[in-house]
Amino acid sequence: MILDFYKKLIDDANDIIWVVDTEGRFIYLNNKINVWGYNKDELIGKPLISILNVGQTENSDIEVGKSGLKEIEIIDSHGNIRNTSLSTSPLKNDNGTIVGTIGVVRDMAEDKRVRERSADTERLAALGQLSIGIAHEIRNPLSSIKMNLQILNRLILFAGDTKDHFDLALKEVFHLEGILEDLLSYAKPLKLKLKLIDINSLLDNTLLMVRSDIKEKEIVINKYYDNELPTILLDEDKMKQAFLNIYFNSIQAMNKGGILCIRTYRERENPHTNGIEKRVVVEVSDTGCGIEKKNLKSIFNPFFTTKSYGTGLGLSIVKNIFDYLNAVIEVNSQLGKGTDFIIKFPVTPV
């Protein structure tokens, strides 16, 4: 039983663990290798060098039976080069004879992403507290300005185009209130009210909220729903808020006659759970102007925007909501062709 426990511990470890014999051929690999597209059983008996980037001299300089720590380049099954750190130690039998090498491989890019996410979390928490303070300081005087403008609007008889200027001032006050609401929505910790949701119905209901914008721009809606999807544990209001933001982004990016495509399906396999838990996927695609490649990494950053209006908080709020629900959001875009938002929801309880 203890042996089974340790075997499972190694099989499901977050790093790739392998064992090669004295000739450098694989005799064991754990499940993590599957994330890189390999079938671990098919690699058994093959030489370690077969998955190394042999163009790099250091990669082939792995001495069997030696301890060490070095950086190596590994080629995944799709031909992508992965920068990794490799820790090796000799494997000995009961007599002390070296019979192979144990290797532990860590994806350096993944390690970097974890560190960056941790730093981002701390930075955004501080920004959130600052935003709440600013919003509260501005809200009271702004409410007073709005109330007095509304009173004056009822009492004063305006001459000429004075009324237009007055209406513009009142409109901008409402605009500032909207910005404050965005700030507070972004900065406050989310309180989720979870219940089982039919994602297809939720997408349709949210779509009704932008029907006037769709009609105005003569946008064509194409829906491809998988009607066999399981219900998902979600917060309905927060989901509507998130997808409303995504819809608005797509609609604003398109000219008249654009196409908005909404697709739902169950993914074929989940690389993070070795295919055990297949997530529910929602894709929202548009034929809009697209996003420049240099901006793709920044679109979820608070206050980032390329538009001449808005706060740049819309997609940050979307990302925040999905993070709270353990969902993953990805964006693919081609300039001049359009953008795809891909959201993957866990089916198991959050």
C-alpha positions as CSV (number, residue, x, y, z in Angstrom):
1,M,0.0,0.0,0.0
2,I,2.9,2.4,0.9
3,L,4.5,1.6,-2.5
4,D,1.3,2.4,-4.3
5,F,1.1,5.7,-2.5
6,Y,4.6,6.7,-3.5
7,K,4.0,5.5,-7.1
8,K,0.9,7.7,-7.3
9,L,2.8,10.6,-5.8
10,I,5.5,10.4,-8.5
11,D,3.1,9.6,-11.3
12,D,1.0,12.8,-10.6
13,A,3.9,15.1,-9.7
14,N,3.9,18.6,-11.1
15,D,7.3,18.1,-12.7
16,I,8.3,15.7,-15.4
17,I,10.2,12.7,-13.8
18,W,11.9,10.1,-15.8
19,V,14.4,7.3,-15.4
20,V,16.8,6.2,-18.1
21,D,19.0,3.1,-18.1
22,T,22.9,3.1,-18.4
23,E,22.5,3.5,-22.2
24,G,20.3,6.6,-21.8
25,R,17.0,4.9,-22.8
26,F,13.8,5.6,-21.0
27,I,12.6,2.9,-18.6
28,Y,10.0,5.1,-16.8
29,L,8.2,8.5,-17.2
30,N,5.5,10.0,-15.1
31,N,2.1,11.4,-16.3
32,K,3.3,15.0,-16.6
33,I,5.0,14.1,-20.0
34,N,1.5,13.8,-21.5
35,V,1.1,17.6,-21.1
36,W,3.8,18.0,-23.8
37,G,1.8,15.8,-26.2
38,Y,3.8,12.6,-25.7
39,N,2.4,9.2,-24.9
40,K,4.7,8.0,-22.1
41,D,4.3,4.3,-23.0
42,E,5.5,5.0,-26.5
43,L,8.7,6.7,-25.2
44,I,9.7,3.6,-23.2
45,G,12.8,2.1,-24.8
46,K,13.6,5.2,-26.8
47,P,16.8,7.2,-26.2
48,L,16.6,10.4,-24.1
49,I,18.4,12.3,-26.9
50,S,15.3,11.7,-29.1
51,I,13.4,14.5,-27.4
52,L,16.3,16.9,-26.9
53,N,17.2,19.8,-29.1
54,V,20.4,18.2,-30.3
55,G,21.4,21.4,-32.1
56,Q,22.5,22.6,-28.6
57,T,25.8,21.0,-27.6
58,E,25.0,21.2,-23.9
59,N,21.8,19.2,-24.4
60,S,23.7,16.1,-25.5
61,D,26.2,16.5,-22.7
62,I,24.1,14.7,-20.1
63,E,26.2,12.1,-18.4
64,V,24.3,8.9,-17.4
65,G,24.7,8.1,-13.7
66,K,25.9,11.5,-12.7
67,S,24.4,14.1,-10.4
68,G,23.9,17.6,-11.7
69,L,21.7,20.6,-12.5
70,K,21.6,22.2,-15.9
71,E,19.4,24.0,-18.4
72,I,18.4,22.0,-21.4
73,E,16.0,22.4,-24.4
74,I,13.4,19.7,-24.9
75,I,11.3,19.4,-28.1
76,D,7.6,18.6,-27.4
77,S,5.5,16.4,-29.7
78,H,4.4,19.5,-31.6
79,G,7.9,20.5,-32.4
80,N,8.0,23.4,-29.9
81,I,11.2,24.0,-28.0
82,R,10.8,24.1,-24.2
83,N,13.4,25.7,-22.0
84,T,13.7,23.5,-18.9
85,S,15.9,22.9,-15.9
86,L,17.1,19.3,-15.4
87,S,18.2,17.8,-12.1
88,T,19.8,14.4,-12.3
89,S,21.0,11.8,-9.8
90,P,22.3,8.3,-10.2
91,L,19.9,5.3,-9.7
92,K,21.7,2.4,-7.8
93,N,20.7,-1.2,-7.1
94,D,21.0,-2.9,-3.7
95,N,24.7,-3.6,-4.4
96,G,25.4,0.1,-5.0
97,T,25.9,-0.4,-8.7
98,I,24.7,2.4,-10.9
99,V,21.9,1.1,-13.1
100,G,20.5,4.3,-14.5
101,T,19.7,8.0,-14.0
102,I,16.7,9.8,-12.4
103,G,15.8,13.1,-14.1
104,V,13.5,15.8,-12.8
105,V,12.5,18.4,-15.4
106,R,10.9,21.7,-14.7
107,D,9.4,23.9,-17.4
108,M,11.1,27.3,-16.8
109,A,8.5,29.2,-18.7
110,E,5.8,27.8,-16.5
111,D,7.8,28.6,-13.4
112,K,8.2,32.1,-14.6
113,R,4.5,32.5,-15.2
114,V,3.8,31.3,-11.6
115,R,6.2,34.0,-10.2
116,E,4.7,36.7,-12.5
117,R,1.1,35.7,-11.4
118,S,2.1,36.0,-7.7
119,A,3.7,39.4,-8.3
120,D,0.6,40.5,-10.3
121,T,-1.7,39.4,-7.5
122,E,0.2,41.5,-4.9
123,R,0.3,44.5,-7.3
124,L,-3.4,44.4,-8.2
125,A,-4.4,44.0,-4.5
126,A,-2.6,47.2,-3.7
127,L,-4.1,48.9,-6.8
128,G,-7.6,47.6,-5.7
129,Q,-7.2,49.2,-2.2
130,L,-6.1,52.5,-3.8
131,S,-9.1,52.4,-6.3
132,I,-11.6,51.9,-3.5
133,G,-10.2,54.9,-1.6
134,I,-10.2,57.1,-4.6
135,A,-13.7,56.1,-5.6
136,H,-15.2,56.8,-2.1
137,E,-13.5,60.2,-1.9
138,I,-14.9,61.2,-5.3
139,R,-18.3,59.7,-5.1
140,N,-19.9,62.0,-2.4
141,P,-18.9,65.3,-4.1
142,L,-19.9,63.9,-7.5
143,S,-23.3,63.0,-6.1
144,S,-23.7,66.5,-4.8
145,I,-22.8,68.0,-8.2
146,K,-25.2,65.7,-10.0
147,M,-28.1,66.5,-7.6
148,N,-27.6,70.3,-7.9
149,L,-27.3,70.1,-11.7
150,Q,-30.6,68.2,-11.8
151,I,-32.3,70.8,-9.6
152,L,-31.0,73.6,-11.8
153,N,-32.2,71.8,-14.8
154,R,-35.8,72.0,-13.5
155,L,-35.6,75.6,-12.2
156,I,-33.7,77.5,-14.9
157,L,-35.1,78.7,-18.2
158,F,-32.2,78.3,-20.7
159,A,-31.6,80.6,-23.6
160,G,-30.0,79.6,-26.9
161,D,-27.6,76.7,-26.9
162,T,-27.0,77.1,-23.1
163,K,-29.2,74.0,-22.5
164,D,-26.9,71.9,-24.7
165,H,-23.9,72.8,-22.7
166,F,-25.8,72.1,-19.5
167,D,-26.9,68.7,-20.8
168,L,-23.3,67.9,-21.8
169,A,-22.1,68.7,-18.2
170,L,-24.8,66.4,-16.7
171,K,-24.0,63.6,-19.2
172,E,-20.3,63.8,-18.2
173,V,-21.3,63.5,-14.5
174,F,-23.1,60.3,-15.3
175,H,-20.0,59.1,-17.3
176,L,-17.8,59.7,-14.2
177,E,-20.3,57.8,-12.1
178,G,-19.9,54.9,-14.5
179,I,-16.1,55.0,-14.1
180,L,-16.4,54.9,-10.3
181,E,-18.7,51.9,-10.5
182,D,-16.1,50.2,-12.7
183,L,-13.4,51.0,-10.2
184,L,-15.4,49.6,-7.3
185,S,-16.5,46.5,-9.3
186,Y,-12.9,45.8,-10.1
187,A,-11.4,46.5,-6.7
188,K,-13.9,44.8,-4.3
189,P,-13.5,41.1,-3.5
190,L,-16.1,39.1,-5.4
191,K,-18.9,37.4,-3.4
192,L,-20.2,34.6,-5.4
193,K,-23.7,33.2,-5.4
194,L,-23.2,29.8,-6.9
195,K,-25.9,27.7,-8.5
196,L,-26.1,25.1,-11.3
197,I,-26.4,27.0,-14.6
198,D,-27.2,26.0,-18.2
199,I,-24.5,27.9,-20.0
200,N,-26.3,27.9,-23.4
201,S,-29.4,29.6,-21.8
202,L,-27.2,32.1,-20.0
203,L,-25.4,33.1,-23.2
204,D,-28.8,33.6,-25.0
205,N,-30.2,35.7,-22.1
206,T,-27.1,37.9,-22.1
207,L,-27.3,38.3,-25.9
208,L,-30.8,39.8,-25.4
209,M,-29.2,42.6,-23.4
210,V,-27.2,43.8,-26.5
211,R,-29.9,43.2,-29.2
212,S,-30.3,47.0,-29.9
213,D,-26.5,47.3,-30.5
214,I,-26.7,44.2,-32.7
215,K,-29.6,45.5,-34.7
216,E,-28.0,49.0,-35.1
217,K,-24.9,47.5,-36.6
218,E,-26.8,44.8,-38.6
219,I,-24.6,42.1,-37.0
220,V,-25.2,38.5,-38.0
221,I,-25.4,36.1,-35.0
222,N,-24.3,32.5,-35.6
223,K,-24.8,30.0,-32.7
224,Y,-23.4,26.5,-32.4
225,Y,-24.4,25.0,-29.1
226,D,-23.8,21.6,-27.7
227,N,-27.2,20.7,-26.2
228,E,-25.7,17.8,-24.2
229,L,-23.5,19.9,-21.9
230,P,-23.7,19.4,-18.2
231,T,-24.9,22.3,-16.0
232,I,-22.0,24.2,-14.3
233,L,-21.7,25.7,-10.8
234,L,-21.6,29.5,-11.5
235,D,-22.7,32.9,-10.4
236,E,-25.4,33.9,-12.9
237,D,-25.1,37.7,-12.4
238,K,-21.4,37.7,-12.6
239,M,-21.5,35.5,-15.7
240,K,-23.9,37.9,-17.4
241,Q,-21.6,40.8,-16.5
242,A,-18.5,39.0,-17.9
243,F,-20.2,37.9,-21.2
244,L,-21.8,41.3,-21.6
245,N,-18.3,42.9,-21.5
246,I,-17.1,40.3,-24.1
247,Y,-20.1,40.9,-26.4
248,F,-19.6,44.7,-26.2
249,N,-15.9,44.3,-27.1
250,S,-16.8,42.3,-30.1
251,I,-19.7,44.5,-31.3
252,Q,-17.6,47.7,-30.9
253,A,-14.7,46.1,-32.9
254,M,-17.0,45.3,-35.9
255,N,-18.3,47.5,-38.7
256,K,-21.9,47.1,-40.0
257,G,-22.7,43.6,-41.2
258,G,-20.1,41.8,-39.1
259,I,-20.5,38.3,-37.8
260,L,-20.6,37.3,-34.1
261,C,-20.2,33.5,-33.6
262,I,-20.9,31.8,-30.3
263,R,-20.0,28.2,-29.8
264,T,-20.2,25.8,-26.9
265,Y,-18.7,22.3,-26.6
266,R,-17.0,19.9,-24.2
267,E,-13.2,19.7,-24.7
268,R,-11.8,16.5,-25.9
269,E,-9.2,16.3,-23.1
270,N,-7.9,18.4,-20.3
271,P,-4.0,18.3,-20.3
272,H,-4.0,19.5,-16.7
273,T,-5.9,16.5,-15.4
274,N,-4.6,13.9,-17.8
275,G,-8.0,13.9,-19.6
276,I,-10.0,12.9,-16.5
277,E,-12.0,16.2,-16.3
278,K,-13.2,17.6,-19.6
279,R,-14.1,21.2,-19.3
280,V,-17.0,23.1,-20.9
281,V,-15.8,25.5,-23.5
282,V,-17.4,28.7,-24.7
283,E,-16.0,30.5,-27.8
284,V,-17.1,34.0,-28.8
285,S,-15.6,35.0,-32.1
286,D,-16.0,38.2,-34.2
287,T,-15.0,39.5,-37.6
288,G,-13.8,42.8,-36.2
289,C,-10.6,44.9,-36.5
290,G,-8.6,42.4,-34.4
291,I,-6.0,43.2,-31.7
292,E,-2.3,44.0,-32.4
293,K,0.0,41.3,-31.3
294,K,2.0,43.7,-29.1
295,N,-1.2,44.5,-27.2
296,L,-2.5,40.9,-26.6
297,K,-0.6,40.4,-23.4
298,S,-1.9,43.6,-22.0
299,I,-5.7,43.5,-22.7
300,F,-6.5,42.1,-19.2
301,N,-4.4,44.7,-17.4
302,P,-6.4,47.3,-15.5
303,F,-6.8,50.6,-17.2
304,F,-5.3,49.3,-20.5
305,T,-7.2,50.5,-23.5
306,T,-6.6,51.5,-27.1
307,K,-9.9,53.3,-27.3
308,S,-10.6,57.0,-26.9
309,Y,-13.3,56.2,-24.3
310,G,-13.9,53.9,-21.4
311,T,-11.8,53.1,-18.3
312,G,-9.9,50.1,-19.6
313,L,-11.3,48.0,-16.8
314,G,-13.9,45.9,-18.7
315,L,-11.7,43.0,-19.6
316,S,-9.9,43.2,-16.2
317,I,-13.2,42.7,-14.5
318,V,-14.0,39.8,-16.9
319,K,-10.6,38.1,-16.1
320,N,-11.2,38.6,-12.3
321,I,-14.6,36.9,-12.5
322,F,-13.3,33.9,-14.4
323,D,-10.3,33.6,-12.1
324,Y,-12.6,33.4,-9.1
325,L,-14.5,30.6,-10.8
326,N,-11.4,28.7,-11.7
327,A,-12.2,29.2,-15.4
328,V,-9.5,29.9,-18.0
329,I,-9.8,32.7,-20.6
330,E,-7.7,32.8,-23.7
331,V,-7.6,35.3,-26.6
332,N,-6.6,34.7,-30.2
333,S,-6.6,37.6,-32.6
334,Q,-5.5,38.6,-36.1
335,L,-5.3,42.2,-37.1
336,G,-8.0,43.0,-39.7
337,K,-9.6,39.6,-39.3
338,G,-11.1,39.3,-35.9
339,T,-10.8,38.0,-32.3
340,D,-11.7,34.8,-30.5
341,F,-12.4,34.7,-26.8
342,I,-12.1,31.1,-25.5
343,I,-13.4,30.4,-21.9
344,K,-12.9,27.0,-20.3
345,F,-15.1,26.1,-17.2
346,P,-14.4,23.3,-14.8
347,V,-17.4,20.9,-14.5
348,T,-16.6,19.8,-11.0
349,P,-17.7,22.1,-8.1
350,V,-15.6,25.3,-7.7
